[in-house]
Amino acid sequence: MARPRRTLLVLGGSSDQLFLIRTAQQMGLAVLCLDRDPEAPGLQEADEAAAVSTRDVPAILEFLEERLADGESLHGVLTMGSDVPAVVAAVAEAFELPGPTRACARLATDKLAMKQRLRECGIPIPWFAEVRGLGELNAYLRERGRLVLEPIDRSGSRGVFVLDGTCDAARLLREAREQSFVGRVMVEEYLEGPRVSTECVLWDERAATPGFADRNHELLERFLPRVMENGGLVPSRFAGAERAAIEDVTVAAARALGIARGTAQGAVVWTPAGPVVIEVAARLSGGDFCESLVPLSTGVNLVRAAVRIALGEEPDWRELEPTRPERWVANRYLFPTPGRLIAVEGAEKVRAQPWVKKLELAYRPGDLVPPATSHASRFGVFVVVADDAEALARRVEWVYRTLRLETRSDAALAA
């Protein structure tokens, strides 16, 4: 008799979770996917699905209890690209599954508590403070100069601003508070220097960092005071002792938050004093980091390790070793002028190139394209590969030149 397939619960069915769903199925698992949007693509690909909000813990637990009462089984819970470790922890606790603790999940999603914990553990971090009012914010600006203002509990750059003495501090403070689920914000020192994203896998005393990418902030000045990055690049400029220092500090930060068995995404700035940790997420990264940059460059699918851990199994460390010399890979985003989308030209020509591994557009002609206010509101993304840095740069520019996105303001259309 064939052994019944084990079931993995995936929280979220958007494009961010598709790679996780497909990887789990390739590993022989049945995937149960939950998402509040009944049209979410992940619900269509999963073996079992339901339209349940991934932030509604009581509804999730009720659904799972009814399912288990009908004789179905559940062996693990996981998400990718969705900042809901508290929900993962609640499900894991309720059904005695492997997963983060509630304390770990709180530290990973409350940036103020995270910074306090990292400071207690001696992890290098920027100066930071909670902001309770405009007077306090202005005092910090006079004392510290350039600062980053952000909600304590949001991800994807929502409500994150760079402040200096020329900004409208009152307006930005109000906007940042509006983005916070709990109405609390904080500031931290703005650090100059190249930024790196890491993805590490932890199992007790052992750790590996198969994900290591340089972040691209070439459009920072264009979007100020908002913080908007434009994708990433592998392989990184950092190697040898510098890369080892970044890996060591992000693994130490993950352990400081209580991530003993799991994955952690780190954000680091390289300063003259060495690596400084900006934040750590207790989940698989979204976007193209795990899905495209790492596997296309090194051949490593680190999501397989995350799935194994979610089932209570030690990762296969051999799977986290590169299977080929690193290839150059970049993902870049599209930011057309806001307005009514009139035409998209060149998309098929771009997709026809063998070195273009992905082109996704979130809008179609006739749609209203809003201003880009966070990573969640980007128009689209593309991924390109090459054998060297120069060829990669040329290919990125070719895509930008070839893809024409025409928008018009409503005023222009009315005229």
VONULO-35825 format. One line per 10 residues: number of its first residue (from 1); their letters; for each residue x, y, z of C-alpha. Coordinates in steps of 0.2 Angstrom, whole numbers. Example, Ala and Ser with C-alpha at 12.3 -4.5 7.8 and 13.67 -1.06 7.14 Angstrom:
REM VONULO-35825
1> AS> 62/-22/39; 68/-5/36
***
This chain:
REM VONULO-35825
1> MARPRRTLLV> 0/0/0; 7/17/-5; 11/28/10; -1/43/12; 7/59/7; 11/71/21; 3/88/21; 11/105/22; 0/120/27; 6/135/17
11> LGGSSDQLFL> 0/152/23; -4/163/8; -8/160/-10; -1/175/-19; 14/174/-32; 26/176/-17; 21/158/-11; 20/149/-28; 38/144/-27; 36/136/-10
21> IRTAQQMGLA> 20/127/-15; 28/120/-31; 44/115/-21; 34/106/-8; 24/97/-21; 40/92/-30; 46/84/-13; 31/73/-13; 20/83/-1; 2/88/-2
31> VLCLDRDPEA> 0/106/0; -15/114/9; -15/133/5; -25/147/14; -28/164/7; -42/177/10; -43/180/-9; -52/165/-17; -44/170/-34; -26/169/-27
41> PGLQEADEAA> -15/159/-39; -8/148/-25; -26/141/-21; -27/135/-39; -11/126/-38; -12/118/-21; -19/101/-18; -31/108/-6; -36/126/-3; -48/137/6
51> AVSTRDVPAI> -52/156/6; -47/160/24; -37/175/29; -19/171/34; -20/185/48; -36/178/56; -29/165/68; -46/160/76; -53/157/58; -37/147/53
61> LEFLEERLAD> -38/136/69; -57/133/67; -54/127/49; -40/116/54; -49/108/68; -64/104/57; -52/97/44; -43/86/57; -60/80/64; -64/73/47
71> GESLHGVLTM> -48/62/48; -36/73/38; -19/75/44; -7/90/45; 12/88/46; 19/106/45; 16/124/42; 26/137/33; 25/153/23; 36/163/11
81> GSDVPAVVAA> 37/182/8; 22/185/21; 27/193/37; 16/182/48; 27/172/59; 15/175/74; 2/165/64; 14/151/60; 19/150/78; 0/150/84
91> VAEAFELPGP> -4/136/72; 12/126/76; 8/128/95; -10/123/93; -6/107/83; 10/102/90; 20/106/74; 38/112/72; 39/131/71; 44/147/79
101> TRACARLATD> 39/151/97; 27/165/100; 41/175/109; 52/173/93; 38/178/82; 35/194/92; 53/199/92; 54/196/73; 39/207/69; 41/221/82
111> KLAMKQRLRE> 56/231/76; 58/240/92; 58/224/103; 70/217/90; 82/231/91; 81/230/110; 85/212/110; 99/213/97; 107/227/108; 106/216/123
121> CGIPIPWFAE> 115/202/114; 129/213/108; 124/213/90; 130/228/80; 114/239/76; 111/257/72; 106/269/86; 87/269/88; 73/275/98; 54/275/99
131> VRGLGELNAY> 45/291/94; 30/297/103; 27/314/96; 33/327/84; 43/337/97; 53/321/101; 55/318/82; 62/335/79; 73/334/94; 81/318/87
141> LRERGRLVLE> 83/326/70; 92/341/77; 103/329/88; 106/315/75; 104/322/58; 98/310/44; 86/297/51; 75/283/45; 57/284/52; 46/268/51
151> PIDRSGSRGV> 32/259/59; 37/246/72; 27/232/64; 26/233/45; 36/225/31; 39/229/12; 45/247/15; 27/252/20; 28/269/29; 47/269/29
161> FVLDGTCDAA> 54/287/26; 72/295/26; 71/311/36; 82/326/37; 81/344/42; 72/349/26; 58/336/27; 40/339/33; 42/329/49; 24/331/54
171> RLLREAREQS> 17/324/38; 29/309/38; 26/305/56; 7/305/53; 9/293/37; 21/281/46; 9/280/61; -6/277/49; 4/262/42; 7/254/59
181> FVGRVMVEEY> -6/241/65; -3/247/82; 0/266/79; 18/265/85; 34/271/76; 52/272/78; 68/281/71; 85/274/68; 102/281/62; 103/281/43
191> LEGPRVSTEC> 119/272/39; 128/275/23; 136/260/14; 131/245/3; 117/234/8; 116/215/8; 102/203/10; 105/186/17; 95/170/19; 102/158/32
201> VLWDERAATP> 96/141/37; 98/136/55; 97/119/64; 103/119/82; 121/123/82; 123/122/63; 120/135/50; 122/139/32; 119/155/22; 115/150/4
211> GFADRNHELL> 107/167/1; 118/182/-1; 114/196/-12; 119/215/-15; 104/226/-14; 101/239/-27; 97/257/-21; 101/267/-37; 83/274/-37; 84/280/-19
221> ERFLPRVMEN> 85/299/-23; 71/297/-35; 59/291/-22; 64/301/-7; 58/302/7; 51/285/4; 64/270/4; 62/260/-12; 75/248/-18; 77/241/-35
231> GGLVPSRFAG> 80/223/-34; 96/214/-30; 112/206/-38; 122/190/-36; 136/186/-34; 139/199/-21; 154/211/-20; 158/204/-3; 169/188/-2; 181/180/9
241> AERAAIEDVT> 183/188/27; 170/201/23; 157/189/18; 161/178/33; 158/193/45; 141/197/37; 136/179/38; 142/177/56; 133/192/62; 116/188/54
251> VAAARALGIA> 116/170/61; 120/177/78; 106/190/76; 94/176/71; 99/166/86; 97/181/97; 79/182/92; 76/163/96; 77/156/79; 84/139/83
261> RGTAQGAVVW> 77/128/69; 71/138/54; 76/151/41; 80/169/44; 82/184/31; 94/197/36; 96/215/31; 114/222/33; 124/238/30; 142/237/27
271> TPAGPVVIEV> 150/252/36; 168/257/40; 167/247/56; 160/232/48; 143/224/46; 128/232/55; 112/223/56; 96/232/51; 83/219/54; 80/200/54
281> AARLSGGDFC> 64/191/47; 59/174/54; 53/168/37; 58/164/19; 60/180/9; 48/185/-4; 51/193/-21; 64/184/-31; 78/181/-18; 74/162/-14
291> ESLVPLSTGV> 64/159/-30; 76/166/-43; 92/174/-38; 99/160/-27; 94/145/-38; 98/153/-55; 115/159/-48; 121/143/-38; 108/130/-41; 103/129/-23
301> NLVRAAVRIA> 84/129/-19; 85/133/0; 66/132/1; 68/113/2; 78/115/18; 64/126/25; 51/113/20; 61/99/29; 63/110/45; 44/113/45
311> LGEEPDWREL> 42/94/45; 54/92/60; 68/86/49; 86/91/49; 90/100/32; 101/90/19; 116/101/20; 123/95/4; 108/103/-5; 114/120/2
321> EPTRPERWVA> 130/118/-7; 132/127/-24; 131/114/-39; 140/126/-51; 151/141/-52; 140/157/-47; 131/165/-62; 127/183/-63; 109/186/-59; 99/202/-56
331> NRYLFPTPGR> 81/206/-53; 74/224/-57; 58/233/-55; 47/243/-66; 41/261/-60; 31/269/-74; 24/287/-72; 7/285/-62; -9/286/-72; -20/276/-83
341> LIAVEGAEKV> -10/263/-92; -13/265/-111; -1/253/-118; 13/240/-114; 25/237/-129; 40/226/-130; 34/213/-117; 34/198/-129; 51/203/-137; 58/204/-119
351> RAQPWVKKLE> 51/187/-114; 58/179/-130; 76/182/-124; 83/166/-117; 92/176/-103; 76/184/-97; 70/172/-84; 55/181/-78; 44/196/-83; 29/199/-73
361> LAYRPGDLVP> 17/214/-74; 4/218/-61; -6/230/-72; -15/229/-89; -20/242/-101; -35/252/-94; -29/250/-76; -25/264/-65; -7/264/-60; -4/272/-43
371> PATSHASRFG> 11/280/-37; 24/268/-30; 23/270/-11; 30/253/-5; 37/237/-12; 20/231/-13; 14/243/-26; 28/240/-39; 22/239/-57; 32/223/-62
381> VFVVVADDAE> 48/214/-61; 60/205/-72; 75/194/-69; 90/192/-81; 106/181/-81; 123/183/-89; 140/176/-88; 148/192/-81; 144/208/-73; 146/219/-89
391> ALARRVEWVY> 134/208/-99; 122/208/-85; 122/227/-84; 119/228/-103; 105/216/-103; 96/225/-88; 97/241/-98; 91/233/-114; 75/227/-105; 72/245/-99
401> RTLRLETRSD> 74/252/-116; 64/239/-125; 49/238/-113; 38/253/-116; 25/257/-103; 13/272/-108; 3/280/-95; -8/296/-95; -15/306/-81; -34/306/-80
411> AALAA> -33/325/-84; -24/322/-100; -37/308/-105; -51/320/-101; -43/333/-112
***
